[in-house]
Amino acid sequence: MVQALRRVSDLPGGGRNCHPADVDRRTEHGYGRAEPLNYEVVGGKAIDVVLGKKSGRYSIMLKAYEMGIPMPSEEQASAMLNQIKKISEDNKRLVSEEEFKKIYSQVMGTK
């Protein structure tokens, strides 16, 4: 059972970065009471990794894992990231799976 926060010091971090009025707002709106929803239970897909200008190396590794292809090393992911960010910024959109596969094959040396 989740107990309501009564003091600023009850907040994570001791409330150092929090205004005292936030205590009431957090308990009033029920923050901290929600449980994570598994979207697969209701027929959805758990996650969908998208790649764009704000992506990082681990997003690339996660995308490779999601697609069922061998994960690149961090150095290879960095090389892919530079190309993904350039495409995304030049075209002002996310990188498609086909473009990712092409970049992946270029960097990994596969055909």
C-alpha positions as CSV (number, residue, x, y, z in Angstrom):
1,M,0.0,0.0,0.0
2,V,1.3,3.5,-0.9
3,Q,1.2,6.0,1.9
4,A,0.6,9.6,1.2
5,L,3.7,11.9,1.5
6,R,3.3,14.3,4.4
7,R,6.6,16.1,4.5
8,V,9.0,17.4,1.8
9,S,11.7,15.2,3.3
10,D,9.6,12.1,2.4
11,L,10.2,12.8,-1.3
12,P,13.0,11.0,-3.2
13,G,16.2,12.9,-2.6
14,G,14.9,14.4,0.6
15,G,12.9,17.0,-1.2
16,R,15.9,19.1,-1.9
17,N,14.7,20.0,-5.4
18,C,11.1,20.3,-4.6
19,H,8.8,23.1,-3.5
20,P,6.7,22.3,-0.4
21,A,3.5,22.8,-2.3
22,D,4.5,19.9,-4.6
23,V,3.9,17.4,-1.7
24,D,0.2,18.2,-1.8
25,R,0.0,18.2,-5.6
26,R,1.7,14.8,-5.8
27,T,-0.6,13.1,-3.4
28,E,-3.6,14.9,-4.7
29,H,-3.0,13.7,-8.3
30,G,-2.0,10.2,-7.2
31,Y,1.6,10.2,-8.4
32,G,3.5,7.1,-7.5
33,R,0.3,4.9,-7.4
34,A,0.2,3.8,-11.0
35,E,1.7,0.5,-12.0
36,P,3.3,0.0,-15.4
37,L,1.0,-1.3,-18.1
38,N,2.1,-4.3,-20.1
39,Y,0.7,-3.4,-23.5
40,E,1.0,-7.0,-24.7
41,V,-1.8,-7.9,-22.2
42,V,-4.3,-5.7,-24.1
43,G,-3.1,-6.8,-27.6
44,G,-0.6,-4.0,-28.3
45,K,3.1,-4.0,-28.9
46,A,5.3,-3.5,-25.9
47,I,7.7,-0.9,-27.5
48,D,8.5,0.5,-30.8
49,V,12.0,1.8,-31.2
50,V,12.3,4.8,-33.5
51,L,15.5,6.3,-34.7
52,G,16.1,10.0,-35.3
53,K,18.2,13.0,-34.5
54,K,17.8,12.4,-30.7
55,S,18.7,8.7,-30.8
56,G,21.7,7.3,-29.0
57,R,23.9,4.2,-29.4
58,Y,21.8,2.1,-27.1
59,S,18.7,2.9,-29.2
60,I,20.5,1.5,-32.2
61,M,21.4,-1.7,-30.3
62,L,17.9,-2.0,-29.1
63,K,16.5,-1.6,-32.6
64,A,18.9,-4.4,-33.8
65,Y,17.7,-6.6,-31.0
66,E,14.1,-5.8,-31.9
67,M,14.7,-6.7,-35.5
68,G,16.4,-10.0,-34.6
69,I,19.7,-9.1,-36.1
70,P,23.2,-9.3,-34.4
71,M,23.8,-6.4,-32.1
72,P,26.6,-4.0,-33.1
73,S,29.4,-3.1,-30.8
74,E,29.4,0.4,-29.3
75,E,31.9,1.6,-31.9
76,Q,29.8,0.2,-34.8
77,A,26.7,1.8,-33.2
78,S,28.4,5.1,-33.0
79,A,29.3,4.9,-36.7
80,M,25.6,4.1,-37.5
81,L,24.4,6.9,-35.2
82,N,26.3,9.5,-37.2
83,Q,24.6,8.4,-40.4
84,I,21.2,8.1,-38.8
85,K,21.4,11.6,-37.3
86,K,22.5,13.1,-40.7
87,I,19.6,11.5,-42.6
88,S,17.1,12.5,-39.9
89,E,18.3,16.1,-39.8
90,D,18.6,16.5,-43.6
91,N,15.1,15.0,-44.2
92,K,13.4,16.2,-41.0
93,R,11.9,12.8,-40.2
94,L,12.6,9.5,-38.5
95,V,14.8,6.9,-40.2
96,S,12.8,4.0,-41.7
97,E,13.5,0.3,-41.1
98,E,14.7,0.0,-44.7
99,E,17.2,2.9,-44.2
100,F,18.3,1.4,-40.9
101,K,18.9,-2.0,-42.6
102,K,21.0,-0.3,-45.3
103,I,23.1,1.6,-42.8
104,Y,23.5,-1.5,-40.7
105,S,24.7,-3.6,-43.7
106,Q,27.2,-0.8,-44.7
107,V,28.7,-0.5,-41.2
108,M,28.6,-4.2,-40.3
109,G,30.0,-5.3,-43.7
110,T,27.1,-7.6,-44.5
111,K,25.1,-7.7,-47.8
